[in-house]
Amino acid sequence: MPEPSNTWTLKMRAEKWQHATWISYWLVMVTFAINTTANAPSDMALGPVVTAGMTFWLLQTLPLWLFFPPMKRRNVKGLSWFSYLVLLYIPFCIVGAFQPPHWSGVLATLAILLLFFCNAFWVRALKRLRDA
């Protein structure tokens, strides 16, 4: 049986990683929105830029939105699959990194990947302690 102080410490670390994961998740969403509108043609009117930009942003982030419920429930399996999904975003961000507005997207994607793996580790550790 684990010590109560050890369980409390592990729980506090898991909560910190959970908060960091949520912050990085929203950072990636905002970064994709900014990068989508920043690359609009300069001679285009604002209305079509917003409409086309939001449509493209929704298509670009739809897979990320699908993993919102597992994040909220702190589902270890869902968070693990989400980390694998983020791996698919990295090559596209790296290709786009050769244009200056995209560096923030690359950094945010790498940060969210790291945080999701760490978060999945801590959630799994919490479940093991609870089951023990």
Number of C-alpha atoms within 10 A of each C-alpha: 7 9 8 9 9 11 15 12 11 17 17 13 16 21 15 13 21 22 14 16 22 17 13 21 23 13 18 23 19 15 20 24 19 17 19 21 18 14 13 16 9 9 6 9 10 11 9 11 18 14 12 14 21 15 12 16 19 16 11 16 15 11 13 17 12 11 17 16 12 16 20 11 10 16 15 21 12 17 25 18 16 22 19 14 15 18 14 10 18 18 12 12 20 16 11 16 16 10 10 9 16 22 17 18 26 22 17 23 25 19 17 23 24 15 22 28 19 18 26 25 16 22 22 17 17 18 11 10 16 11 8 8
